[in-house]
Amino acid sequence: MQTGPSSPASIVVLISGSGSNLQAIIDGVEAGTISGQITAVISNKSDVKGLERAAKHGIVNYVLDHTEHADRESYDQALKTLIDQHNPDLIILAGFMRILTEAFVQHYEGKMLNIHPSLLPKFKGLHTHKRAIEAQESEHGCSVHFVTPVLDGGPIIGQRKVIICATDTEESLASKVQKEEHFLYPLCTKLFTEGRLQLTDAGPTLDGIAIIEGGLDLTNTDDL
């Protein structure tokens, strides 16, 4: 299990698209609020904006195209080899649209985070905003969790909530949630790189105190 990152922490970010959460974490690093350095950005797709964001900030970036590999196992092995060249303390999944093999996830147990656009365990998988509206939920949001072999099922670290209004569309709700993602993910990254956030055999802890099942409500962060 994770014993705490070096200082400053080495962070590798995996993306598949525009990289808006990548940008939020870059901003946190450059502002000095995240005690770490993004040592690599890796995308499974070429010609995505996230790669442009990395290049603009002088971050080493790679395209590792999953279509050039025979199966999921061979791709994940190549990805692991590339990641390990940077000896990361933390791997951030920022819109990385790949289901990872169990062996890959176990290799990085306790030091890989993902953000999901729902209040987990509700609405795992895709189209979360549409499903929340159709289910007539009163609130929605985003969750950051440690990654385990169970899709969107790892121990939840924290969540941010938004109110679903009667006038909300899938697009407007997505916009509201994304704003919260850009606060929540850098915050959880900060806590990890400071050594305050860890995954133990008993579950996730913050400052050595067990995080309740379902994660912390980080809509109000005054106590942090």
Buried (B, 14 or more C-beta within 10 A) or exposed (E): EBEBBEEEBBBBBBBBBBBBBBBBBBBBBEEEEBBBBBBBBBBBBEEBBBBEBBEEBEBBBBEBEBEEBEEBEEBBBBBBEBBEEBEBBBBBBBBBEBEBBEEBBEBBBBBBBBBBBBBBBBBBEEEBBBBBBEEEBEEBBBBBBBBBBEEBBBBBBBBBBBEBEEEBEBEBBBEBBBEBBBBBBBBBBBBBBBBBBBBBEEBBBBEEEEBEEBBBBBBEEEEE
